[in-house]
Amino acid sequence: MPKMIVSIDGVVIKEVQLTKDRTTLGRRPYNDIVIDNLAVSGEHAVLQMTGNEVYLEDLNSTNGTYVNGKAVKKQLLQNSDTVEIGKYKIKYINEVAGPTFEKTMILKAGAVMPPPPARADAGAAPTAAVDLAGVKATIKVLSGAAAGREVPLVKVVTTIGKPGVAVAAITKRPHGFVVAHVEGGNKPTLNGAAISAEPVTLKNGDLLELAGTQMQFVQA
């Protein structure tokens, strides 16, 4: 099933499955894909699905819609095309076109990989799909109603915080984990310093605070 992966500054903030014939994209909250940024028009673009083909159409937006760096009015999307709106990049993935092992690893950390050709050791349980970098970590909530709760960071991207107030995304990378501010007027803090949209590497014991809730990054 086709999907759109929305990111900013290399940090994935949401994935949207294209299940309808018409999927709208824009700043207004009634859109199917909402991007709350002034560079995005209220009704910026629409994705029209016909069979397994998806057409992207710009709705006379103020700042335009780009595909792979070129301004477009209406275009048929191809697997792995990158749609650019302001600072946001939206990658189009159509798995029917034949996903590679790497794409599956990036999109779903817990996904079950396609079975390899039969071998003598074919019964061995694959573990790479669950633990991309051999690193395990959790977020431990230190204050608030959820104090004591631990959230395992098993997905490629884990978002934390309160939408509209302060939201951060923790992304799992080959070298470890990074955190970045995604949305909200109140910027999260890391060890007392405000977090920007630029990803910052997390270290064991780091203290995060979002919307008045304190958390700790714990890495095994």
C-alpha positions in Angstrom: 0.0 0.0 0.0 1.4 3.4 -0.9 2.6 5.7 1.9 4.1 9.1 2.6 6.9 9.6 5.1 7.1 13.2 6.3 10.4 14.5 7.7 12.2 17.7 8.5 16.0 18.1 8.8 16.4 14.3 8.4 14.0 13.5 11.3 10.9 11.5 10.4 7.8 13.0 12.1 5.0 10.9 10.7 4.0 8.2 8.3 0.7 8.2 6.4 -0.8 5.3 4.5 -2.7 6.3 1.4 -6.0 4.5 1.7 -8.4 7.0 0.1 -8.9 8.1 -3.5 -8.2 11.6 -2.5 -5.7 12.6 0.3 -5.3 16.3 1.1 -2.2 18.0 2.4 -1.9 21.4 4.0 -1.6 23.6 7.2 -5.3 23.5 8.1 -6.3 20.9 10.7 -9.0 19.3 8.4 -6.4 18.0 5.9 -5.5 14.3 5.9 -1.8 15.2 6.2 -1.4 18.2 8.4 1.8 20.2 8.4 1.6 23.1 10.8 4.1 25.5 9.3 3.7 28.9 7.8 5.5 27.9 4.6 2.7 25.4 3.9 -0.6 26.8 2.5 -3.9 26.0 4.2 -4.8 23.7 1.3 -1.4 23.1 -0.3 -1.7 19.9 -2.4 -3.8 16.8 -3.0 -2.8 13.2 -3.6 -5.1 11.3 -6.0 -4.9 7.5 -6.1 -6.1 5.6 -9.1 -5.6 1.9 -8.7 -2.0 1.7 -7.6 -0.9 5.0 -9.1 -0.7 8.2 -7.1 -0.8 11.7 -8.7 0.4 14.7 -6.8 -1.4 18.0 -7.6 -0.4 21.5 -6.3 -3.5 23.5 -5.3 -2.1 26.9 -6.3 -0.1 27.0 -3.1 1.9 30.2 -2.2 5.3 28.5 -2.0 4.8 25.7 -4.6 5.2 22.0 -4.5 8.4 20.3 -5.6 9.2 16.7 -6.6 12.9 15.7 -6.5 13.8 19.4 -6.6 11.6 20.5 -9.5 8.4 22.5 -9.2 5.3 20.6 -10.3 1.7 21.3 -10.9 0.6 17.7 -11.3 2.7 14.7 -11.6 2.6 10.9 -11.3 4.7 9.8 -8.3 7.3 7.1 -8.7 8.5 4.9 -5.8 11.1 6.8 -3.6 10.2 10.2 -5.1 10.7 13.1 -2.6 8.1 15.8 -2.4 9.4 19.0 -0.9 7.1 21.6 0.7 9.0 24.4 2.5 11.6 22.7 4.7 9.6 19.5 4.8 10.4 16.4 2.8 7.8 13.8 2.1 9.1 10.5 0.7 6.6 8.5 -1.5 6.9 4.7 -0.9 5.0 2.3 -3.1 6.0 -1.2 -1.8 4.3 -2.9 -4.8 7.2 -1.5 -6.8 9.5 -3.9 -5.0 10.9 -2.8 -1.6 14.5 -3.5 -0.9 15.7 -4.9 2.4 17.1 -1.5 3.4 13.8 0.3 2.8 12.0 -2.1 5.0 14.6 -1.8 7.7 14.2 2.0 7.7 10.4 2.1 7.6 9.6 -0.5 10.2 12.2 -1.5 12.8 10.0 -4.4 13.9 9.0 -5.6 10.5 9.4 -9.2 9.5 11.8 -9.5 6.7 11.0 -11.6 3.5 12.3 -15.1 4.0 15.7 -15.7 2.4 16.4 -18.6 0.0 16.3 -22.0 1.7 19.6 -22.9 3.4 20.8 -25.3 5.9 20.5 -22.7 8.6 17.1 -21.4 7.4 15.6 -22.2 10.8 17.7 -19.5 12.6 15.5 -16.7 13.9 16.3 -13.3 12.4 17.1 -10.6 14.9 18.4 -7.7 12.8 14.9 -6.4 12.0 14.2 -5.9 15.7 17.5 -4.4 16.8 18.9 -2.2 14.0 22.2 -1.2 15.6 22.6 -3.6 18.5 21.6 -0.8 20.9 18.7 -0.9 23.2 17.3 2.1 25.1 14.2 3.3 27.0 12.7 6.6 28.1 11.9 6.6 31.8 9.2 9.1 33.0 10.3 10.8 36.2 7.4 13.2 36.9 3.7 13.7 36.3 0.9 11.2 36.2 2.9 8.7 34.2 5.9 8.8 36.6 7.7 5.5 36.7 6.6 4.4 33.3 9.3 3.2 30.9 8.9 3.5 27.1 11.1 1.1 25.1 12.6 2.8 22.0 12.1 -0.1 19.6 10.8 1.9 16.6 12.9 3.8 14.2 11.1 7.0 15.3 9.4 7.5 18.7 7.5 10.8 19.3 7.0 12.1 22.9 5.3 15.1 24.4 2.0 16.9 24.0 0.8 17.9 20.5 0.5 21.6 20.2 2.6 22.2 23.3 5.9 20.5 22.9 6.7 17.4 20.8 10.1 15.8 20.2 11.1 12.9 18.0 13.7 10.3 19.1 15.2 8.6 16.1 17.3 5.4 16.1 20.4 5.6 13.9 23.3 3.2 13.3 25.4 5.0 15.9 22.7 5.4 18.5 19.8 7.8 19.2 19.2 11.4 18.4 16.4 13.8 19.6 14.9 16.9 17.8 12.1 19.4 18.4 9.2 18.7 16.1 6.3 21.0 17.0 4.9 23.2 19.7 5.7 26.7 21.0 7.5 25.4 24.1 10.8 23.9 23.1 11.8 20.7 25.0 15.0 20.8 26.9 17.9 18.3 27.1 19.9 18.6 30.4 18.5 22.1 30.8 19.3 23.4 27.2 16.5 24.0 24.7 16.3 21.5 21.8 16.0 22.8 18.3 15.0 21.1 15.1 18.6 20.0 14.6 19.1 16.5 15.8 21.2 16.1 19.0 22.8 12.8 20.0 21.5 11.3 23.2 23.8 9.8 25.9 22.9 7.4 28.7 21.4 9.3 31.7 20.4 12.5 29.7 17.5 14.3 31.2 14.6 15.5 28.9 11.8 17.9 29.8 8.7 18.3 27.7 5.6 20.3 28.7 6.6 20.2 32.3 7.2 16.4 32.4 10.7 15.2 33.2 12.2 12.1 31.5 15.5 10.2 31.4 17.1 8.5 28.5 18.5 5.1 29.6 20.7 3.1 27.2 21.6 -0.5 27.8 
